[in-house]
């Protein structure tokens, strides 16, 4: 059974552009990347690269075993971020993802458990869209050993609490 509740009622507020300050940080729940994740992502994306889908090939690769697709890691990181209570408080004030940058640092192997450390980076008022601002959210993806597997920057257009000229 799924129980849901309105976060506005439960927590009493939303987070706007003005509420986010550079340096604020939060951590996501953890998630283990499974063989099923990799197989389903290969089917969804059409990326059947042997490094992801062929155990014999991957055993001879420097990683020593099959690795998750980089974009699968990015997708899981996105999902983990949306599970953070603080991120849910931005529902209705996050208007659009406007830019995404990613650097993969280490492979994510089948069986690795990853989580996201979210930190607020730069922010600026939008010149083109009054009442909005751009916030860069730095998402560092780490594995179960605390090793950084990906560093990402997601720039989001957010509502301001009040329109600023």
ZIVENTA-V521076 format. One record per pair of residues at least 24 apart in sequence whose ideal C-beta (glycine too) atoms are under 8 Angstrom apart, sorted by sequence separation. I is the first residue (numbers start at 1). J is the second residue. D is the distance in whole Angstrom. If there is no record, write none. Layout:
I	J	D
I	J	D
This chain:
45	69	7
47	71	8
116	140	7
133	157	8
134	158	8
116	141	6
117	142	7
132	157	5
133	158	6
45	71	7
115	141	8
116	142	8
132	158	6
41	68	8
42	69	7
114	141	6
115	142	6
132	159	6
133	160	6
38	66	6
41	69	6
74	102	6
114	142	7
129	157	7
131	159	7
132	160	6
114	143	6
131	160	5
38	68	5
41	71	8
113	143	7
114	144	8
35	66	8
37	68	7
38	69	7
41	72	4
73	104	7
87	118	7
112	143	5
113	144	4
126	157	7
131	162	8
70	102	8
84	116	8
86	118	8
112	144	6
121	153	7
131	163	4
108	141	8
130	163	5
131	164	7
38	72	7
41	75	8
70	104	5
80	114	7
84	118	7
130	164	7
33	68	5
37	72	6
73	108	5
80	115	6
81	116	5
108	143	7
114	149	7
125	160	7
130	165	7
72	108	8
80	116	5
98	134	7
77	114	7
81	118	6
95	132	6
106	143	7
112	149	8
76	114	7
33	72	7
37	76	7
68	107	8
77	116	5
125	164	6
33	73	8
67	107	4
68	108	4
67	108	6
68	109	7
73	114	7
106	147	6
108	149	5
67	109	6
68	110	7
105	147	8
106	148	7
107	149	7
33	76	7
66	109	7
67	110	8
105	148	5
106	149	5
63	107	5
65	109	6
66	110	6
68	112	8
105	149	6
31	76	6
65	110	7
104	149	7
105	150	6
63	109	7
104	150	5
105	151	7
103	150	7
31	79	8
102	150	6
103	151	5
31	80	6
102	151	7
103	152	8
30	80	8
102	152	5
29	80	6
101	152	7
102	153	8
28	80	4
100	152	7
101	153	4
28	81	6
100	153	7
29	83	5
99	153	7
100	154	6
28	83	6
29	84	8
99	154	8
100	155	7
28	84	5
81	137	8
99	155	4
27	84	8
97	154	6
98	155	5
26	84	5
81	139	6
97	155	7
98	156	7
97	156	6
98	157	5
26	86	5
96	156	7
97	157	8
26	87	8
95	156	8
96	157	5
77	139	6
94	156	6
95	157	4
94	157	8
95	158	6
77	141	5
94	158	6
95	159	6
93	158	5
93	159	4
92	159	8
73	141	6
90	158	7
15	86	7
38	110	6
77	150	7
11	85	8
15	89	4
14	89	6
15	90	5
33	108	6
35	110	5
77	152	7
13	89	7
14	90	7
17	93	8
33	109	8
34	110	7
73	149	7
74	150	7
14	91	7
16	93	5
33	110	6
34	111	8
73	150	6
7	85	8
11	89	7
14	92	6
15	93	6
33	111	7
74	152	7
14	93	5
32	111	7
33	112	5
32	112	7
33	113	8
70	150	8
7	88	5
32	113	4
33	114	7
7	89	6
31	113	7
30	113	5
31	114	6
7	91	7
30	114	7
31	115	7
30	115	4
29	115	7
28	115	5
27	115	6
28	116	4
27	116	7
28	117	8
27	117	5
28	118	7
26	117	8
27	118	7
25	117	7
26	118	5
25	118	7
25	119	4
24	119	7
25	120	7
23	119	7
24	120	5
23	120	7
22	120	5
21	120	6
22	121	6
20	120	5
22	122	7
22	123	7
20	123	6
17	123	7
17	125	8
30	144	8
17	132	7
20	135	6
17	133	4
17	135	6
20	158	8
17	158	4
16	158	7
17	159	7
18	160	6
19	161	8
16	159	6
17	160	5
18	161	5
16	160	6
17	161	7
16	161	4
